[in-house]
Amino acid sequence: MQHTDEKTLYFRKVLGEVLEELRKNRTTLSRNKIADEYSLNDSNLGKIERALIDCKFVTLWKIIEALDIDFVEFINLFKSKLGNDFKFMDE
């Protein structure tokens, strides 16, 4: 089992929400279709959207490509939804 804290859980939740919103609002692709076309595990894609597992960087990149969104645009959307004051490390 992965060790998680509140910040990690929040990060996962927001990541999953952004990915699901983009998939539903910018494409007609289902999770299964994305998984098939981009060599992803459809079960894991669902778990990422539901914030049940961490997402590897390479997997994130593949999902973003499948959603036909620029990586920097995705990061800006994600950062905006995450909130400017979000930090993993307390100062």
N, C-alpha and C positions, 0 to 999 in steps of 0.2 A: 504494500500500500504506500502511496506517495504521501510524504509529509506535506501538510498544507497549513498555512496560516491565513488570517483574514485577508491580508493584502493579496496573496496568491489566489485565493478564491475569488476575490473581487476582479482581479486581472483576468482570470479565466472566464468569469461571467460576462464581462464586457466584451472580451474577444469573441466569445460565442455569439453574443447578441449582434455584434457588428457583422460577423460573417453570415449569420442567418438572414439578417435584414438585407444585406447586399445580394445574397442568393435569391431571395424571394422578390426583391424590388427591381433588380437589374437584369435578371435572367429568367428564363423559363425552365432552367435546369433543375432537376431533382438531385438530392444527395446521391442517389444511385447512379445517375447519369454522370455526374462529376467524378464519382469514384471510378466508374468504368473507364472514362475517357482519360483520366489523369493518373491511373495506377494508384489509387488510394483505396483504403479500406472503408467501405460505406458505413460500417458500424462505428469506426473511429471518428469519421466525419460527424456523425450524429452526436457522439459523445463530446466532441470538441464544441459543437454548437450548444450543447446542454451543460457545458462547463464541468464535465465529469472527469476529463483527463487533460493533461498538459499537451500543448501542440508543439511539435518539433518545427524548427525554422524551415526546413526543407518542405515539410508538409504545408505549412502556412503559405510558402511561396507558390506551391502547386495550386492550392485553393484559390489564391488571389489571381493567378493566371487563368484558371478556369472561369472565374467571375469576370474576366476581361477588365480588370481595374489596374491602374498603375500602382506599383508598390508604394511610392511616396504618397499618392492620394489616399491609399488605404491607411497608411501610418497616420496621416493627418486626421482622417475620420476617427480612427481608433483613439488617438491621443485626445481629440476633442471630447469624445464620449467618456474616456477614462477620467478626464479632468486634469487641468494644469497643475494642481497641487499634489497629484499622486506621485509617491516615491516608495520604493521598496524599503529603502534604508532610512531610518529616523536620523535626523541630524543631531 
